[in-house]
Amino acid sequence: IECGRVAGVIGIRLNVETAYKLAAQNVPFVSFFGPAFGPRGVQINFDDREIVRLGLQTLGARGCQSVGVWGAWFLGENGRNFLEKQCEKRGIRLDREFSHCQFDCVWEKTPQLVGHELACQMFARPRSNWPDGLLISDDMLAHGALMGMRNCGVQAGRDIFLATHANKGSHALLGHSGQFDLVEYDLGEVVETVVASLE
């Protein structure tokens, strides 16, 4: 990049430092699920509003009256209000004590590690303090959460209902026991959008 031999960059989960370096070098780049800066940086993300709507709809259909929400959400400035209104609209109580939300989508640790740590922390509480359901924004976060849940003897579908984002056809959550619902996105469409944005 510093030698000027790179015409453009496609980054997945770029960290802030790398995004700033690309912007400083005036390199066109597309950042999927990460930050983008400068006039040549483009940020592409899932429509998390749809994940919230479909996830809460699914959990509501399972009879959940209260939910925890974990994840890094691209919901704009009023993200927390959007979450609360979507819960309220469905008659579901948002359990703030069981929720862990970030609205800038920049994790300091890997999503798997964050999910594992959250599960170990949250499910160490007495069962009476758990919500009926859990909505997770990211399949990698869910992967870590499911491992942490297993370590705590908690099984999705038996002890708590779980809805999470997943990429269509992905095997990221393969091998996890229990029943959980997926809100799937087609990565083929994402790739087309990313490449078109770089061109």
N, C-alpha and C positions, 0 to 999 in steps of 0.2 A: 504494500500500500504506500509506504513512504517513498518508494522508487517510482511511483506513478504507473505501475504496470497492471493495476487492477481497475477495470472499467466500472465495476459495481459490486455490491455485497448484499447477499441475502443472509440475514441472521435470525436464528431462533433462540429466544430467551437471552438476547444480548444483555450484558450487564451495563450499567450506567457509564462506567469508565470507557468501555469499548465504543459505545454509541457516541460519546463526546470526542473520542479520537477520530472516528470516521467523519464526524461533522467538521472537526478542525482541519482534516486533510481534504475537505470538500469532495469527498467520495459519495456518489449516489448510493444509498442503501435503503433496504426495506427491512424493517424489524418486526418479526412476527412474535407476538406475545412478549414484547420487551420495549424499552424506550427508544425514541428516535428524536434527534435534535437537528437543528439547522435547516436551511432551505432545501437540502437534497435528501433529508431523512424522511421516510414514510413509515408510519406505524400501522400495522394490520393486526386486528384482533377479532375474536369471535364476538358475536352480539350477545353479551352476557345477560341482557334483559330477557332474551328468549330462553336462556338456560334457567334463569330465575323463574320465569312464568311456567315453563314446562315442568321444571323440577318441583315447584310448589304444587302445581296441579296434580302431579303424580303422587306426591306425598299426601295431599289432601284426599285423593281417591283411595289411599291405603288407610284412611281414617285418622291421620295425624292431626292432633289439635295443637301441638306445639312443635317447633323445629329449631334446631341450631343451624347456623350457616357458617361454613368455613370457606375461606378462599381469598384470592386476589381478584377483584372484580373490576371490569372496565364498564362502569355505569355512569361516568360523568361526575360532575360536581355534586349532584344530589343523590349519589349512590345509596347512601344509608336511608334516605327518605323513600327512594324507589323500593328498596327491600321491604321496609316497614309497610308501605301502602299495598304492595303485592300480597303480603301476609294477611293484612287487615281485610283486603278484598275477598280472600278465601276463608275468612274466619279462623285463621291459624295464628297462634301467638308466637311471635319471634322471641326465642329464649336468648336474651342478650348475654347472660352469664355462660351459656354453652356455645356462644358464637365467637368466631375469630375472623374478622374481616379486615382486609387491607384494600384500599381503593386506588393505590398507585401502581400495583402489580410489580413491585420490585422487591423480591425476596432476598434476604441476606444469606439464607441457607437454601439448599435444594428443596423443591416442593415435597419430595419423598420424606426427607428428614423432618420438615415442618409438620407434615401429616402424621408421621409416627409420634413425634413429641406431643402434638395436640391430643391424639387418641390416648396416649399413656396418661397425660395430665387430666383430661376431661373424664375419662372412664374410670379413673381412680376415685371419683366422687361416688357417694351413695346412689344406688339405682333410683331412688325416689327423686333425685336431682337431675335426672336425664330427661330430655324432651322425647317425644314419640318418634321424631324423624330428624334426619340430618341431610342437608343439601351441601354438596361440595362442588366447587367451581372448576376443578381441574382433575383429570384422570391420574396424573402423577401424585398430586396431593392425596387423592383417594387411595392410590396404591400404598403409600406410606401409612395412611390412616387405617386401612384394612390390616396391615401387618401389626400396627400398634394395638388394634382391637383384638386381634388373635392373641397377642401377648397378655391381654387383660381378660381373656376368656369371654369376650363379647363377640357375638355373631350377628352380622347384618341380616335382617329379615326375621330373626328370632327375638333379639333383644332390642333392636332399634331399626327402623326403616331408613334406608339410605338411597338417595338419588344423586348421581354424579354425572358430570360431563364425561364424554368419551369420544374418541375419534372412530368413525365408522371403519370397521374391519381391523381395528387395533387389537393387539393381544396384551396390552399393558396390564389389564386386570385379570387376565387368564390365570387360573390356578387359585384364585381366592375363593374361599368357601363362603357359603351364605347366599342369600338372595338380595340383590340390589338392582335398582333401576338405572338405566343409562339414558342420558340425553345426548344423542349422537350428532356429530357434525361430519360432513364429507370432506376429507382433506384434499381430495382432487380439486374441489372448488377453491379451497384456500390456496393451493399451489398456483392455480390459474390466476388468481387475484394478485398474489405476490409477484409472479413473473411479469404480469401486465403492468404492475406498479413500478417495476424496475426499468422496464422498457420505456 
